[in-house]
Amino acid sequence: MKHILLTGFESFHDIVVNPSETLVNQLFDSIHSGAGYQCEKIVLPVDYQKAGEIMSGLDFSQYDFVFQFGVAAERRKVSLERVALNWIESTLSDSSGLQPSQKKILTNSPDAFFSSLDLATLSKDLNQRCNHACSEVSFTAGAFLCNFVYYLSLSKTSKCLFTHIPLCIKYGDHEWSSHDKRYQEAVCKIAQQIISFVI
């Protein structure tokens, strides 16, 4: 039986309910009720020190794959992240008030790690199966906590993908916000397809 890990993030700043947390909880429940996977989930704090400690404490070798999710508020598509940069640079502080900037995540590590997945094919598959233009391949995971967690993960395993979900998704002729049940159903369907494609 395949063993997978799901991660999302807690609420932070003006995102009172983080849709990545909602998504991870929905995926976890659906996998436990039907799919043939052994599944774990972690909802990470938006805190460099705490999130870093959690990631450092994980034994990545026990997972067949790690699926990570976070929010990209300004995007309108589900973004499959190609690369994680060894860099922190953000105008936002984390939940503890810490705002490290213009520094490496890991001092003696490569400048970037790249996903080993065929993301172009995955995105094409998602757009065909779920809805045209619902996903894209992204070449920047930002330089905040999402990229931080992704980089730390890829430094330990190549079997990892970070996916950004928008606060508002354009799905066919409709556009739904993260508070709408139809948004949650659509994003969950896309995430399930990502897992099925990879596993």
Summary of the structure (lengths in Angstrom):
residues: 199
radius of gyration: 15.8
end to end distance: 10.7
largest distance: 47.6
contacts: 641
relative contact order: 0.22
helix: 33%
strand: 28%
